[in-house]
Amino acid sequence: MVVKWLRERVSAAAILTIFRLYLGYAWLTAGWHKITEGFDATGFLKGALAQASGEHPAVQGWWASFIENVALPNVRLFNVLVPWGETLVGIALILGIFTTFAALMGAVMNFAFMFSGTTSTNPQMILLTVFILVAGANAGKFGFDRWIIPYIRKFSKKGRHRNVVTVS
């Protein structure tokens, strides 16, 4: 019942627009701050590694291995991906363009931050993002998705019919 409401009702689309704008603003400001003032993930990643030991580690061993073997050796790449990812997710959510994909990418970043031992606003952001993901296209109804999604659906249907072979 709730899922149907989230996916179909205009009232849900209006509430989801508020969620979208809040999340978009949070992502955009976080990313833009990192872009304009400089960002180096090294300290954050080393801090996460430090939380991977002890009796009750905040960072699980498998994630610590990822940080140690993938993220830290490629920190320069992460120094670009994180701020631009946050900024682009923010812009997409604010504009309501590719809303569900942007929300999914935001959730992936939220989980990565939580896996690294940071709580902050990440749980609340994930909770709001879940509503957007469940709502699907309705979450972008008051945004550019209103025009883009039908165009993509129409375009993809034309492509599928082009490859159909009829036998008489």
Kinemage of the C-alpha trace (Angstrom):
@kinemage 1
@onewidth
@group {chain A} dominant
@subgroup {mainchain}
@vectorlist {calphas} color= white
{ca met a 1} P 0.000 0.000 0.000
{ca val a 2} L 2.777 2.447 0.935
{ca val a 3} L 4.828 1.408 -2.095
{ca lys a 4} L 1.867 2.000 -4.405
{ca trp a 5} L 1.340 5.442 -2.848
{ca leu a 6} L 5.043 6.312 -3.240
{ca arg a 7} L 5.048 5.221 -6.877
{ca glu a 8} L 1.740 6.673 -8.063
{ca arg a 9} L 0.445 9.601 -6.036
{ca val a 10} L 1.104 13.263 -6.723
{ca ser a 11} L 1.127 13.920 -2.961
{ca ala a 12} L 3.989 11.436 -2.620
{ca ala a 13} L 5.814 13.105 -5.505
{ca ala a 14} L 5.541 16.444 -3.679
{ca ile a 15} L 6.965 15.006 -0.442
{ca leu a 16} L 9.692 13.199 -2.366
{ca thr a 17} L 10.587 16.482 -4.049
{ca ile a 18} L 11.285 17.947 -0.607
{ca phe a 19} L 13.447 14.899 0.243
{ca arg a 20} L 15.204 15.216 -3.123
{ca leu a 21} L 15.935 18.905 -2.667
{ca tyr a 22} L 17.229 18.390 0.875
{ca leu a 23} L 19.489 15.524 -0.171
{ca gly a 24} L 20.596 17.342 -3.306
{ca tyr a 25} L 21.538 20.422 -1.334
{ca ala a 26} L 23.448 18.322 1.212
{ca trp a 27} L 25.397 16.501 -1.524
{ca leu a 28} L 25.999 19.614 -3.603
{ca thr a 29} L 27.326 21.705 -0.720
{ca ala a 30} L 29.535 18.871 0.571
{ca gly a 31} L 30.998 18.222 -2.871
{ca trp a 32} L 31.398 21.860 -3.855
{ca his a 33} L 33.148 22.597 -0.558
{ca lys a 34} L 35.658 19.838 -1.330
{ca ile a 35} L 36.182 21.025 -4.915
{ca thr a 36} L 36.712 24.687 -4.059
{ca glu a 37} L 38.691 24.308 -0.842
{ca gly a 38} L 40.712 21.240 -1.742
{ca phe a 39} L 40.218 17.662 -0.670
{ca asp a 40} L 42.574 14.884 0.312
{ca ala a 41} L 41.015 11.607 1.431
{ca thr a 42} L 44.276 10.278 2.870
{ca gly a 43} L 43.561 11.358 6.452
{ca phe a 44} L 39.994 10.046 6.329
{ca leu a 45} L 41.138 6.692 4.957
{ca lys a 46} L 43.939 6.328 7.512
{ca gly a 47} L 41.472 7.247 10.247
{ca ala a 48} L 39.142 4.519 9.030
{ca leu a 49} L 42.001 2.001 9.125
{ca ala a 50} L 42.730 2.990 12.719
{ca gln a 51} L 39.124 2.081 13.599
{ca ala a 52} L 39.524 -1.436 12.191
{ca ser a 53} L 41.184 -2.889 15.262
{ca gly a 54} L 40.326 -3.444 18.893
{ca glu a 55} L 37.636 -5.400 20.662
{ca his a 56} L 34.711 -3.741 18.820
{ca pro a 57} L 36.054 -2.295 15.571
{ca ala a 58} L 33.931 0.336 13.843
{ca val a 59} L 35.411 -0.704 10.485
{ca gln a 60} L 35.133 -4.310 9.379
{ca gly a 61} L 38.208 -6.212 8.221
{ca trp a 62} L 37.016 -6.667 4.641
{ca trp a 63} L 36.454 -2.911 4.281
{ca ala a 64} L 39.807 -2.163 5.914
{ca ser a 65} L 41.405 -4.438 3.298
{ca phe a 66} L 39.675 -2.468 0.547
{ca ile a 67} L 40.911 0.808 2.018
{ca glu a 68} L 44.447 -0.483 2.465
{ca asn a 69} L 44.797 -2.265 -0.881
{ca val a 70} L 42.607 -0.211 -3.219
{ca ala a 71} L 41.633 3.201 -1.835
{ca leu a 72} L 44.906 4.360 -0.284
{ca pro a 73} L 47.122 3.313 -3.222
{ca asn a 74} L 44.682 5.142 -5.528
{ca val a 75} L 43.918 8.068 -3.238
{ca arg a 76} L 44.486 10.596 -6.043
{ca leu a 77} L 41.605 8.998 -7.971
{ca phe a 78} L 39.380 9.059 -4.876
{ca asn a 79} L 40.335 12.717 -4.347
{ca val a 80} L 38.589 13.406 -7.662
{ca leu a 81} L 35.749 10.871 -7.503
{ca val a 82} L 34.435 11.832 -4.072
{ca pro a 83} L 33.984 15.602 -4.514
{ca trp a 84} L 32.753 15.361 -8.105
{ca gly a 85} L 30.506 12.408 -7.257
{ca glu a 86} L 28.942 14.333 -4.388
{ca thr a 87} L 28.513 17.450 -6.530
{ca leu a 88} L 26.978 15.612 -9.496
{ca val a 89} L 24.615 13.612 -7.287
{ca gly a 90} L 23.535 16.883 -5.667
{ca ile a 91} L 22.887 18.594 -8.998
{ca ala a 92} L 20.971 15.596 -10.354
{ca leu a 93} L 18.767 15.350 -7.264
{ca ile a 94} L 18.030 19.079 -7.215
{ca leu a 95} L 17.127 19.106 -10.913
{ca gly a 96} L 15.294 15.787 -10.724
{ca ile a 97} L 17.309 14.339 -13.574
{ca phe a 98} L 18.062 10.604 -13.527
{ca thr a 99} L 16.741 10.787 -9.983
{ca thr a 100} L 16.784 7.121 -9.033
{ca phe a 101} L 20.305 6.607 -10.402
{ca ala a 102} L 21.558 9.714 -8.587
{ca ala a 103} L 19.889 8.559 -5.367
{ca leu a 104} L 21.458 5.113 -5.731
{ca met a 105} L 24.927 6.620 -6.218
{ca gly a 106} L 24.344 8.825 -3.175
{ca ala a 107} L 23.381 5.774 -1.120
{ca val a 108} L 26.534 3.982 -2.271
{ca met a 109} L 28.611 6.930 -1.034
{ca asn a 110} L 26.660 7.052 2.251
{ca phe a 111} L 27.332 3.364 2.829
{ca ala a 112} L 31.020 3.780 1.971
{ca phe a 113} L 31.297 6.555 4.559
{ca met a 114} L 29.494 4.446 7.171
{ca phe a 115} L 31.626 1.392 6.366
{ca ser a 116} L 34.580 3.678 7.089
{ca gly a 117} L 33.326 4.349 10.605
{ca thr a 118} L 31.539 7.677 10.055
{ca thr a 119} L 27.930 8.035 11.137
{ca ser a 120} L 27.070 11.763 11.001
{ca thr a 121} L 24.011 12.379 8.765
{ca asn a 122} L 24.586 9.272 6.618
{ca pro a 123} L 21.845 7.094 8.201
{ca gln a 124} L 19.172 9.773 7.786
{ca met a 125} L 20.318 10.410 4.219
{ca ile a 126} L 20.042 6.697 3.442
{ca leu a 127} L 16.555 6.538 4.967
{ca leu a 128} L 15.323 9.414 2.783
{ca thr a 129} L 17.088 7.895 -0.222
{ca val a 130} L 15.269 4.581 0.283
{ca phe a 131} L 11.941 6.385 -0.174
{ca ile a 132} L 13.219 7.937 -3.409
{ca leu a 133} L 14.469 4.584 -4.691
{ca val a 134} L 11.221 2.803 -3.866
{ca ala a 135} L 9.194 5.566 -5.535
{ca gly a 136} L 11.141 5.228 -8.768
{ca ala a 137} L 10.032 7.640 -11.498
{ca asn a 138} L 7.507 9.363 -9.227
{ca ala a 139} L 10.402 10.846 -7.219
{ca gly a 140} L 11.419 12.859 -10.284
{ca lys a 141} L 7.898 13.840 -11.321
{ca phe a 142} L 8.529 17.487 -10.350
{ca gly a 143} L 11.856 17.644 -12.116
{ca phe a 144} L 13.434 17.038 -15.496
{ca asp a 145} L 12.683 13.310 -15.254
{ca arg a 146} L 9.088 14.246 -16.088
{ca trp a 147} L 10.239 14.799 -19.685
{ca ile a 148} L 13.424 12.740 -19.886
{ca ile a 149} L 12.096 9.367 -18.681
{ca pro a 150} L 9.184 9.202 -21.193
{ca tyr a 151} L 11.598 10.200 -23.974
{ca ile a 152} L 14.036 7.450 -22.981
{ca arg a 153} L 11.219 4.893 -22.789
{ca lys a 154} L 9.951 5.928 -26.214
{ca phe a 155} L 13.460 5.862 -27.670
{ca ser a 156} L 14.244 2.453 -26.174
{ca lys a 157} L 10.990 0.967 -27.532
{ca lys a 158} L 11.857 2.166 -31.039
{ca gly a 159} L 15.269 0.509 -30.760
{ca arg a 160} L 13.749 -2.807 -29.710
{ca his a 161} L 11.291 -2.863 -32.598
{ca arg a 162} L 13.966 -2.125 -35.161
{ca asn a 163} L 15.657 -5.474 -34.574
{ca val a 164} L 12.485 -7.543 -34.845
{ca val a 165} L 12.425 -9.843 -37.875
{ca thr a 166} L 9.044 -10.842 -39.213
{ca val a 167} L 8.541 -14.092 -41.040
{ca ser a 168} L 5.634 -14.474 -43.446
